[in-house]
Amino acid sequence: MKKRIALVTGGYSGEAEISYKSVITVGNNVDRDLFDVYEIDINPQGWWYLPKDGGERQKVRKEDFTITVDGNKINFDAVLLCIHGTPGEDGKLQGYFDMLNIPYTSCDAATSALTFNKRYTVAVAGFGGINVAKSVLLFKNSFTNADEIVSSLQFPVFVKPNNGGSSIGMSKVNQPSEELGAAIEKAFKEDNQVLVEEFIKGREFTIGVFKTKGNIITLPITEVVSKNDFFDFEAKYQGKSEEITPAQIDESIAEKVRSAAKKAYQLLNCRGIVRIDFIYNEDKAQPYMLEINTVPGQSEASIVPQQVKAMGWTLKDFYTAVIEEAFVK
């Protein structure tokens, strides 16, 4: 009997538009011979089942996460998560599914909440021996001025919302001048916490990591070359960057990135597919971890699908492996 999979998309943040692109790719590539797939849209207006035949949407029963199809109650065997941002990437839905004892294809609630907070992520990673940039965390209700940043960090710096992804609200500040205040204000519009992080000069690499059949697998590395000053939302999603997969790098560099990625995956107790971003500082000959994306983009143009294809897998085989891993205790 085929497993019944809830393919969950949407979300409550500005990243929802990316979620709706990801779910198209995933939905088109899940093996329908193995799984019955039901698309669920979670948005500020409600939780909805979207019938594949284009019929009228139906409400999801939140008390047990079930739906009714043709008069039959559908209980899901697992959840395939395609929500970027809250509540699908920050641990909220993971905790809900844990209480209902429904397996899901992402990190658990604790790891999701931790990795959604960029500052806490790099703090744990740094404590675990992974190279990270020096940074300062600002809180909206207690922030007064930028003097602390100017005195404790070397410029240039990146200013970004501490929680969230997709590079929304992110800025690069080259000098401690008026632009620093504007950048902090911009980031506070997206989040009540703002991370100010020293710029690390080097090549930017990103790598997908997942676990299957007891093995941690690293996908081929991608080098990101932004046409803008840095890898912002426009560069990431609107074609203003070049993504080279697999990256054209020496094997010694590639092995350091792969090793750091596996170490981070284990250290932070990750599950499912994650994407980890690094800057490789050539002066120190070491990769520096920037952040971990626990629900990485899956649109046709996204990096993880590029890396899966470069590895020689089909997306169908990849999503089968990800779903099957959700059932491993």
Buried (B, 14 or more C-beta within 10 A) or exposed (E): EEBBBBBBBBBBBBBBEBBBBBBBBBBEBBBEEBBBBBBBBBBEEEBBBBEEEEEEBBEBEEEEBBBEBEEEEBEBBBBBBBBBBBBBBBBBBBBBBBEBEBBBBBBBBBBBBBBBBBBBBBBBBBEEEBBBBBBBBBEEEEBEEBEEBBEEBEBBBBBBBBBBBBBBBBBBBEEBEEBBBEBBEBBBEBBEBBBBBBBBEBBBBBBBBBBBEEEBBBBBBBBBEBEBEBBBBBBBBEEBBEBBBBBEBEEEBBEBBBEBBBBBBEBBEBBBBBBBBBBBBEEEEBBBBBBBBBBBBBBEEBBBBBBBBBBEBEBBEBBBBBBBBBEEE
